[in-house]
Amino acid sequence: MLIYCAIGRLHFSRLCRKLFGHDFVHLRIRIRMNIAENELRLTNKRLEEISSELGYQDVANFSKAFSQLKGITPGAFRKKYGIKKAR
């Protein structure tokens, strides 16, 4: 679903920062990582599949973003919650 706004990119980013405490790029990353957290917790999808579904072309970039935001690697997160790796 596409949503069009009649405001500039910089203004939109400032509005996001004012409303949510983060600019749009960081807000988008946080939303993606929350989705990833649910996928890791509730499914047996491989990291490659999850990262691809979230728009990451490289699993390493996805893992780095997840680790920076959540403080734990995606694999360690999955082990912590008892979900076995997909084969």
N, C-alpha and C positions, 0 to 999 in steps of 0.2 A: 504494500500500500504506500503510495506516495502522497506526501502532504506538501503543499507549496505555501510558502510564506512570502509576504510582500515586504520583507525587511532584509537588510544586508547581513552578510555572514558575521561580520564583526559585531554588529548590534545584537544579533541572535545569540552569539557567544556570551556577550555581556549580560543579556537577560538571563541566560542559563546560570551564569555565575551568581547573579543577584538572587535568583529564586532558589537554586539548589546548592550553591557554594562551590560549584565546579564549572569550568567552561564546557562547551558542548563535547569536545573530543574526550575529555576525562569522564564526562557523564555517560557517553556512549560506551566507553571501555568498562565502566562500572556495571552498566546494564548487561553487557555481553558476559562479563565474568559471573554475574549472579545467575544468568541462564546456564552457563557452563557448570557452576556449582550444582545446580539442580540436576543437570544431565549426568554428572559424575556420581551424584548420590543415588539417583533413581534408575539409571539405565546401565547396560553393559556395552554401550557404544565405545568404540575405540577413540583415542585422543584425536587421531587424524580426522575422523568423521565429525566429532564435536567441533574441532577447530575450523573445519571447512564450512560447516553449517553456520558458524558465527562470523564468517567472512575472512578468516585468516588463511593465507595461502601457505603458510609455513607453520608446522607444529611447534618449532622452537620459539617463534615469536609469540604464539599463543601461550606456551608454557611460561615464558618470561613474564608476560603481562599478568597471567594468573598468579604467579609466584610473588610478583611485586605488590599486587593488590591484596591477596589473601594471606601472604606470609608463609605459604606452603606450596609445594609443587602439586600439579594435578594428580600425579600418580600417588603421592603420599596422602593427599586428601581422600582419594578413593579408598586407599588401604585403611585410613583412619575410620571410615564409616563402614567398613566391612564389605564393600562391593568388590567382587573379584574382577580382574582384568578380562576384557573380551579377548577371545582367541581368533 
